[in-house]
């Protein structure tokens, strides 16, 4: 018997789990399938940034995750031979524009445990582990799959309005979308073998740096990083050695400059090949991809998992909108174009950093990174071409998260007030100058789900609008700016964008009936 859902997600890693929560909050009936029977038990990704923590805030897990993370001190590039500091990349230790610290380090099993548990809150989301998708039958409407319960060998069928493959680098979903692969997948020709080693110290070792250290060397660079608690990670470039297997004794010998075997317990070690690839098609009719299925990023910026979480945040509201109003299908077409350009910037920057760890020249580092003062700053790219069409510095950029004042004098973060929904911030004087027709239009939009804030009701927003030199700004559910206005003419153009984030009619029930 075939089961029907509105969305099927293949893959239950951080990207799939986050997407499931975003859809679950909206009551979207969702099936999440994962081949693994148990959650991740070994360290993989170790870093996420303040924007990603903001996404976690939107699904209600940020406060719990704070107890499983540490604030990242930053990164330093050192000459491996003499220990000389080549480049400094300090990360602020104060709360940043996202309403969170700019950089966190974490243990992936802890993160996944929190994300997976969060899905228990949503009755509309069904999770089935130990299930492998064997066939995807792409149809105009709906998409159907056949999957196997690996423990019992039983086969099942399911259908949905949309299917999202968050199923990693060997994605079965991507294989159907990206054909032929040599024309639809961009390979940056960055393939390096590294030995990754995770240990747990027996006790604090003060001589180990709080920073992530990149020991630069032309042949065998090394990365050393601090994790939560007593966790530490080392990564050793293998160069042209061709060596794929190491004994535990050999690994301890590599670690000997920093830690001995009587000072720590080795959690795991494995040889990984770092890749850099980018799918050039992220959607084919009702099939979409996200996370590692869409892109692979070298780990030197700690942005691999972050990119997948941004994918989920960009995609979820568009799926929800299309399920509410089938006339909004065009919005889904912007998912790939917006995210592709954004993630390419991170991939290219990570590749440059990866190339620089093979250099021990200070001049070379500073020239290639354009850091004449020996300091590096984090990048914050804008979205690619899509829904944001204004040609100004705001459109397509991430909007800062304000701290709002409550009536009792306490503060609350803006996203906790407005939720995962479109937001319009407008100056009080500008609002009062609008015509009756424009005010009526905003009231109608508010009834459709727009979160409307004026500086009259939330004076703490005034300084943000003044700093950005605008009178109004329209923010998408994923917190990127869709449009802004300084004049009445620009405000009319802003209002033209409201249908891009709001349904024109409620049609979820009709959609389900038509699919069945």
C-alpha positions in Angstrom: 0.0 0.0 0.0 1.4 3.4 -1.0 1.6 6.1 1.6 1.3 9.7 0.6 3.1 12.7 2.0 3.6 16.3 1.0 7.4 16.1 1.1 9.8 13.1 1.2 13.3 13.8 2.6 16.1 11.2 1.9 18.8 11.5 4.4 18.8 12.2 8.2 22.0 14.1 8.7 22.0 17.7 9.9 20.6 19.1 6.6 17.8 16.6 6.3 16.9 16.9 10.0 16.9 20.7 9.9 14.7 20.7 6.8 12.3 18.2 8.5 11.9 20.5 11.5 11.3 23.6 9.4 8.6 21.7 7.5 7.2 20.1 10.6 6.7 23.5 12.2 4.4 24.4 9.3 2.4 21.1 9.7 3.7 19.7 6.4 3.3 16.0 6.2 6.8 14.7 5.8 8.5 11.3 5.5 12.2 11.2 6.4 14.2 8.1 5.3 17.7 7.2 6.3 19.8 4.2 5.4 21.5 4.1 8.8 19.7 2.5 11.7 21.4 4.7 14.3 22.5 8.3 14.5 26.0 9.4 13.9 28.4 8.2 16.6 31.7 9.5 15.3 32.9 13.1 14.9 32.5 14.5 11.4 31.7 18.2 11.0 33.1 20.3 13.9 32.1 23.9 13.2 29.2 26.1 12.4 28.7 29.9 12.4 26.3 32.4 13.9 24.0 32.4 10.9 23.6 28.6 11.2 22.9 29.0 15.0 20.2 31.4 14.0 18.6 28.7 11.8 18.8 26.4 14.8 17.1 29.1 16.8 14.3 29.1 14.2 13.5 25.4 14.9 13.8 25.8 18.7 17.1 24.0 19.5 19.6 26.8 19.8 19.5 27.1 23.6 20.0 23.3 24.0 22.9 23.4 21.5 24.6 26.1 23.5 25.4 23.4 26.1 27.1 21.2 23.5 29.3 23.9 21.9 32.2 26.2 22.6 32.8 29.6 21.1 35.6 29.3 18.5 38.7 31.4 19.3 39.7 31.7 15.6 42.4 30.3 13.3 46.1 31.0 13.0 48.4 30.1 10.1 51.9 29.1 11.3 55.1 28.2 9.6 55.4 24.6 10.5 59.2 24.7 10.4 59.8 27.6 12.8 56.4 28.3 14.4 56.3 31.8 13.0 52.8 33.3 12.8 51.9 34.0 9.2 48.3 35.0 9.3 45.8 35.6 12.1 42.0 35.0 11.8 40.6 35.8 15.2 36.9 35.2 15.8 35.0 37.7 18.0 34.1 36.4 21.5 31.1 38.7 21.7 27.6 38.3 20.3 27.6 39.3 16.6 25.0 40.6 14.1 23.2 37.3 13.9 22.3 37.5 17.6 24.8 34.8 18.4 28.6 34.3 18.5 30.1 34.3 15.0 31.7 30.9 15.3 31.1 27.7 17.3 32.8 24.3 17.6 30.8 21.2 18.3 30.7 17.3 18.4 28.4 16.1 15.5 26.9 13.2 17.4 25.7 15.7 20.1 24.3 18.0 17.4 22.5 15.2 15.6 21.0 13.8 18.8 19.4 17.3 19.5 18.2 17.7 15.9 16.7 14.2 15.8 15.0 14.5 19.1 13.5 17.8 18.0 11.5 16.1 15.3 9.5 14.2 17.9 7.6 17.5 18.5 6.0 17.3 15.1 3.2 14.9 14.5 3.3 15.6 10.8 6.8 14.2 10.4 7.5 10.5 10.2 11.1 9.3 10.5 12.1 5.8 9.4 15.7 4.7 9.9 17.4 1.6 8.4 15.5 2.2 5.1 17.2 2.4 1.7 15.6 4.1 -1.2 16.0 1.9 -4.3 14.0 3.6 -6.9 12.7 7.1 -7.6 9.9 7.3 -10.1 9.8 10.8 -11.4 6.4 11.8 -12.7 4.8 15.2 -13.4 2.7 14.8 -10.3 3.5 13.3 -7.8 6.9 11.7 -7.3 7.0 8.1 -6.1 9.7 6.0 -4.4 10.3 2.4 -3.6 12.4 1.7 -0.5 13.5 -1.3 1.6 13.6 -1.9 5.3 17.2 -3.3 5.5 16.6 -5.3 8.7 13.5 -7.2 7.4 13.9 -6.9 3.6 10.4 -5.6 3.3 9.6 -3.2 0.5 7.4 -0.2 0.7 6.1 2.5 -1.7 5.5 6.2 -1.0 4.6 9.3 -2.9 4.8 13.0 -2.3 4.4 16.4 -4.0 8.2 17.0 -3.6 11.2 14.9 -2.8 14.4 16.4 -1.4 17.7 14.4 -1.6 19.8 15.2 1.5 21.5 11.9 0.8 25.2 12.9 0.7 27.9 12.8 -1.9 26.6 9.5 -3.5 23.1 10.9 -3.7 20.6 8.8 -5.7 18.5 11.9 -6.1 21.4 13.9 -7.7 22.0 11.1 -10.2 18.5 11.6 -11.5 18.7 15.4 -11.6 22.3 15.8 -12.9 22.4 14.1 -16.2 24.8 14.0 -18.0 27.0 14.4 -14.9 30.0 15.9 -16.8 27.8 18.8 -17.9 25.8 19.3 -14.7 28.5 18.9 -11.9 31.3 21.4 -11.6 34.5 19.8 -10.4 37.0 22.2 -9.0 39.8 19.6 -9.3 40.7 19.8 -5.7 41.3 16.3 -4.3 43.6 15.8 -1.4 44.0 12.8 1.0 44.2 13.7 4.7 44.4 11.6 7.8 41.9 12.8 10.3 42.5 11.9 14.0 40.1 12.6 16.9 41.2 12.2 20.6 39.8 12.9 24.0 42.3 14.3 26.5 42.5 12.7 29.9 42.7 16.2 31.4 43.2 19.8 30.2 46.5 20.4 28.5 47.3 24.2 28.7 50.1 24.1 26.1 47.6 23.2 23.4 46.2 26.3 21.7 42.6 27.5 22.0 42.9 28.5 18.3 42.6 26.2 15.3 46.2 26.1 14.1 47.2 25.6 10.5 50.8 24.4 10.3 51.8 25.5 6.8 54.3 23.4 4.9 54.8 22.7 1.2 54.7 18.9 1.6 53.0 17.9 4.8 50.8 20.6 6.5 48.9 19.8 9.6 45.7 21.2 11.2 45.1 21.1 15.0 41.8 22.1 16.5 40.1 22.3 19.9 36.6 20.8 20.3 34.1 20.9 23.2 35.3 19.6 26.5 38.5 17.6 26.2 38.1 16.8 22.5 40.9 17.6 20.0 41.3 17.0 16.3 44.4 16.7 14.1 44.4 16.5 10.3 47.6 15.5 8.4 47.9 16.0 4.7 49.2 12.9 3.1 50.5 14.5 -0.1 51.8 12.1 -2.7 52.6 9.3 -0.3 49.7 7.2 -1.5 49.5 5.7 2.0 45.8 4.8 2.8 46.2 2.7 6.0 47.8 3.5 9.3 48.4 1.6 12.5 47.5 3.1 15.8 51.2 3.2 16.6 51.9 5.2 13.5 49.1 7.7 14.3 50.4 8.2 17.9 53.9 8.9 16.4 52.4 11.6 14.2 50.6 13.1 17.2 53.8 13.0 19.4 54.7 16.7 18.9 51.5 17.7 20.7 50.1 14.8 22.8 51.3 11.3 23.9 49.2 8.2 24.2 49.2 8.3 28.0 47.6 11.8 27.8 44.6 11.0 25.7 42.2 8.3 24.3 42.1 7.9 20.6 38.4 8.1 19.5 39.0 7.4 15.8 41.3 7.9 12.9 40.6 7.6 9.2 41.9 8.7 5.8 39.5 11.1 3.9 39.8 12.6 0.5 38.8 16.3 0.6 36.8 17.2 -2.5 35.3 20.4 -4.1 32.3 19.9 -6.3 29.1 21.8 -7.1 26.0 20.5 -8.8 24.8 22.9 -11.5 21.2 21.6 -11.4 19.5 21.6 -8.0 16.0 20.9 -9.2 14.3 18.7 -11.8 10.5 19.1 -11.7 9.6 17.7 -8.2 13.1 16.5 -7.3 15.5 18.7 -5.4 18.9 18.3 -3.6 20.5 19.9 -0.6 23.6 19.5 1.5 26.5 17.3 0.3 24.2 16.0 -2.4 24.5 19.5 -4.0 28.0 20.5 -3.0 31.3 19.3 -1.4 33.5 21.8 0.3 37.1 21.4 1.6 37.0 21.8 5.4 39.4 24.7 5.8 36.7 27.2 6.6 34.4 24.8 8.5 31.6 25.7 6.1 30.6 22.3 4.6 27.7 21.5 7.0 26.9 25.3 7.3 26.1 25.3 3.5 23.7 22.4 3.9 21.9 24.1 6.8 21.6 27.3 4.6 20.2 25.1 1.8 17.5 23.8 4.2 16.6 27.3 5.4 16.4 28.7 1.8 14.3 25.7 0.5 11.8 25.0 3.3 9.8 28.2 3.1 9.6 27.9 -0.7 8.3 24.3 -0.4 5.8 25.4 2.2 4.6 28.3 -0.1 4.3 26.1 -3.1 2.3 23.6 -1.1 -0.1 26.4 0.0 -0.3 27.9 -3.4 0.6 26.0 -6.6 0.9 29.2 -8.5 4.2 29.8 -6.7 6.1 27.1 -8.4 8.4 29.7 -9.9 9.7 30.5 -6.4 11.3 27.0 -6.3 13.2 27.8 -9.5 15.2 30.4 -7.5 16.4 27.9 -4.9 19.3 26.6 -7.0 20.3 29.9 -8.6 20.4 31.7 -5.2 22.3 29.0 -3.3 24.6 27.9 -6.0 26.4 31.3 -6.3 26.5 31.7 -2.5 28.1 28.3 -1.8 30.5 28.6 -4.8 32.1 31.6 -3.0 32.7 29.5 0.1 34.1 26.6 -1.9 36.5 28.8 -3.8 37.7 30.5 -0.6 38.1 27.2 1.1 40.2 26.0 -1.8 42.4 29.1 -1.5 42.9 28.4 2.2 43.7 24.8 1.4 46.3 25.8 -1.1 47.8 28.3 1.4 48.5 25.6 4.0 50.9 24.2 1.5 52.9 27.5 1.6 55.2 28.6 4.4 55.7 32.1 2.8 54.2 35.0 4.8 54.3 37.2 1.7 52.5 34.6 -0.3 49.7 34.2 2.3 49.1 37.9 2.7 49.1 38.5 -1.1 46.7 35.7 -2.0 44.3 36.5 0.8 44.6 40.3 0.3 45.4 40.7 4.0 48.2 43.2 4.2 47.9 43.6 7.9 48.1 39.9 8.6 44.5 39.7 9.7 41.8 37.8 7.9 38.0 38.6 8.0 35.1 36.3 7.5 33.2 36.5 4.3 29.5 37.0 4.0 28.4 36.6 0.4 25.0 37.6 -1.0 22.6 35.2 -2.7 22.8 34.6 -6.4 20.2 35.8 -8.9 16.7 34.8 -7.8 13.9 36.6 -6.0 16.0 39.6 -5.0 16.1 41.9 -8.1 16.9 45.3 -6.5 20.4 46.5 -7.5 21.6 47.7 -4.1 23.8 46.5 -1.3 20.9 45.1 0.7 19.0 42.8 -1.6 20.2 39.2 -1.2 22.2 39.9 2.0 21.5 38.4 5.4 19.6 40.7 7.7 20.9 41.2 11.2 18.9 40.0 14.2 17.8 42.7 16.5 17.2 42.4 20.2 13.7 43.8 20.9 12.5 45.3 24.2 9.5 43.7 25.8 7.0 45.7 27.9 8.5 44.4 31.1 11.9 45.8 30.1 13.5 42.5 29.3 14.8 41.8 25.8 13.9 39.1 23.2 15.5 38.2 19.9 13.5 39.3 16.8 13.3 35.8 15.3 11.7 34.5 18.5 8.9 37.0 17.9 8.3 36.7 14.2 9.2 33.0 13.7 10.1 31.4 10.3 7.9 33.9 8.4 8.3 36.9 6.1 8.9 40.2 8.0 8.3 43.8 7.0 10.1 46.4 9.1 8.8 50.0 8.4 9.6 53.4 9.9 6.6 54.9 11.8 6.6 58.2 9.8 6.8 56.2 6.5 3.9 54.0 7.6 1.7 57.1 8.5 2.4 58.6 5.0 1.0 55.6 3.2 -2.4 55.8 1.4 -5.4 54.0 2.7 -5.1 51.6 -0.2 -1.5 50.8 0.8 -2.4 50.4 4.4 -5.2 48.0 3.5 -2.9 46.0 1.4 -0.5 45.6 4.3 -3.3 44.6 6.6 -4.3 41.9 4.1 -0.7 40.7 3.9 -0.5 40.6 7.6 -3.5 38.3 7.7 -1.8 36.0 5.2 1.3 35.5 7.4 3.4 38.7 7.0 5.0 39.8 10.3 4.7 43.6 10.3 6.9 45.7 12.7 6.9 49.5 12.8 9.3 51.6 14.8 6.3 52.8 16.8 5.7 49.4 18.3 9.3 48.3 18.3 11.5 51.5 18.8 14.7 49.3 19.0 14.5 48.7 15.3 14.9 52.4 14.5 18.7 52.4 14.7 18.9 49.4 12.3 16.8 51.2 9.7 18.8 54.4 10.2 22.1 52.5 9.9 20.9 50.8 6.7 19.6 54.2 5.4 16.1 52.8 4.5 12.6 53.4 5.6 11.3 49.9 5.1 12.8 46.5 4.5 11.2 43.2 3.5 12.9 40.1 4.9 12.3 36.5 3.8 11.7 33.7 6.2 15.3 32.6 5.8 16.3 36.1 7.0 17.7 37.4 3.7 16.6 40.8 2.4 14.1 40.6 -0.5 13.6 44.3 -1.0 14.1 47.7 0.7 12.7 51.2 0.3 13.8 54.7 0.9 11.1 56.4 -1.2 7.4 55.9 -1.9 8.2 54.7 -5.4 10.6 52.1 -4.0 8.0 51.1 -1.4 5.5 50.3 -4.2 8.2 48.1 -5.8 8.8 46.5 -2.4 5.0 45.7 -2.2 5.3 44.1 -5.6 7.6 41.5 -4.0 5.1 40.5 -1.3 3.4 37.8 -3.5 6.9 36.1 -3.7 6.7 35.3 0.0 3.0 35.0 0.7 0.3 32.7 -0.7 -2.5 34.2 -2.7 -4.9 31.5 -1.7 -5.0 28.6 0.7 -4.9 25.4 -1.3 -3.1 22.7 0.8 -6.2 20.6 1.0 -6.9 20.9 -2.7 -3.3 20.0 -3.5 -3.5 16.8 -1.5 -6.8 15.8 -3.1 -5.4 16.3 -6.6 -2.3 14.2 -5.9 -4.4 11.4 -4.5 
